[in-house]
């Protein structure tokens, strides 16, 4: 993947995060559109060509931010049917938690760049 291709993907997913935080997207719409980004592109620094690893070095902080967003989303998907929360309450609770946590990420990383937790 070239730098411009990765930048385009990151830009598109930045827009999704902003739309969710601005309540332009529901939780379900956000999760569906965000999908499993960036995991579904193998952006972990362990695989890929030399060129892809160079690109990841250049854009690693942006990827790291999206890995954090993905962690929030996947953690809530895993808690989709918690035993101690009724289904009706879970439908309201999980989107509220996601919104709060993603807003916290944006407050901490307003430029959508975080320190990578992976080696490149």
C-alpha positions in Angstrom: 0.0 0.0 0.0 1.4 3.4 -0.9 1.5 6.4 1.4 -1.3 8.1 -0.6 -3.5 5.0 -0.4 -3.0 4.7 3.3 -3.6 8.5 3.8 -6.9 8.2 1.9 -8.0 5.3 4.1 -7.0 7.2 7.3 -8.8 10.3 6.1 -12.0 8.4 5.3 -11.9 6.7 8.8 -11.2 10.1 10.4 -14.4 11.3 8.8 -16.3 8.3 10.2 -15.0 9.0 13.7 -15.9 12.7 13.5 -19.4 11.8 12.1 -20.0 9.4 15.0 -18.8 11.9 17.6 -21.0 14.6 16.1 -24.0 12.2 16.1 -24.3 12.2 12.4 -23.9 8.4 12.5 -25.6 6.0 14.9 -23.5 3.4 16.7 -24.7 0.7 14.4 -23.9 2.8 11.3 -20.5 3.7 12.6 -19.6 0.1 13.5 -20.8 -1.1 10.1 -18.9 1.5 8.2 -15.7 1.4 10.3 -15.6 -2.3 10.0 -12.4 -3.9 11.3 -10.2 -1.0 10.4 -7.2 -0.9 10.5 -6.8 -4.6 11.3 -8.3 -5.7 8.0 -5.4 -4.0 6.2 -2.6 -5.8 8.2 -1.3 -2.5 9.6 0.5 -4.0 12.6 4.1 -3.4 11.6 4.8 -7.1 11.5 3.9 -7.9 8.0 4.1 -6.3 4.6 6.8 -5.3 2.2 9.7 -3.0 3.0 7.9 -0.2 1.2 4.7 -0.8 3.3 6.7 -0.7 6.5 8.3 2.6 5.4 4.8 4.0 4.8 3.7 2.7 8.2 6.6 4.4 9.8 5.5 7.7 8.2 1.8 7.3 9.2 2.2 5.1 12.3 0.8 7.6 14.7 -2.4 8.0 12.7 -2.7 4.2 12.5 -2.1 4.0 16.2 -5.0 6.3 16.9 -7.3 4.1 14.8 -6.1 1.0 16.5 -7.3 2.6 19.7 -10.7 3.4 18.2 -10.9 -0.2 16.9 -10.1 -1.4 20.4 -13.0 0.5 21.8 -15.4 -0.8 19.1 -14.2 -4.4 19.4 -14.4 -4.4 23.1 -18.0 -3.3 23.0 -18.8 -5.8 20.3 -17.5 -8.5 22.7 -19.8 -7.1 25.4 -22.8 -7.1 23.0 -24.7 -9.5 25.2 -23.5 -9.0 28.8 -25.2 -11.2 31.3 -25.7 -8.5 33.8 -27.4 -6.0 31.5 -30.8 -6.5 30.0 -31.0 -6.4 26.2 -33.1 -3.2 26.2 -30.5 -1.5 28.5 -27.5 -2.8 26.5 -29.0 -1.2 23.3 -28.7 2.2 25.0 -25.7 1.5 27.2 -23.1 0.2 24.7 -23.5 3.1 22.2 -23.2 5.6 25.1 -20.1 4.0 26.3 -18.6 3.9 22.8 -19.4 7.6 22.3 -17.8 8.5 25.6 -14.7 6.5 25.1 -14.1 7.7 21.5 -14.7 11.3 22.7 -12.1 10.7 25.4 -9.7 9.5 22.7 -10.2 12.6 20.6 -9.7 14.8 23.7 -6.4 13.0 24.3 -5.4 12.9 20.6 -7.1 15.9 18.9 -4.9 15.5 15.8 -5.9 11.8 15.5 -2.3 10.8 16.1 -1.2 8.5 19.0 2.0 6.9 20.0 2.2 3.4 18.3 2.1 0.4 20.5 3.8 -1.6 17.8 7.3 -1.8 16.4 7.9 -1.0 12.8 
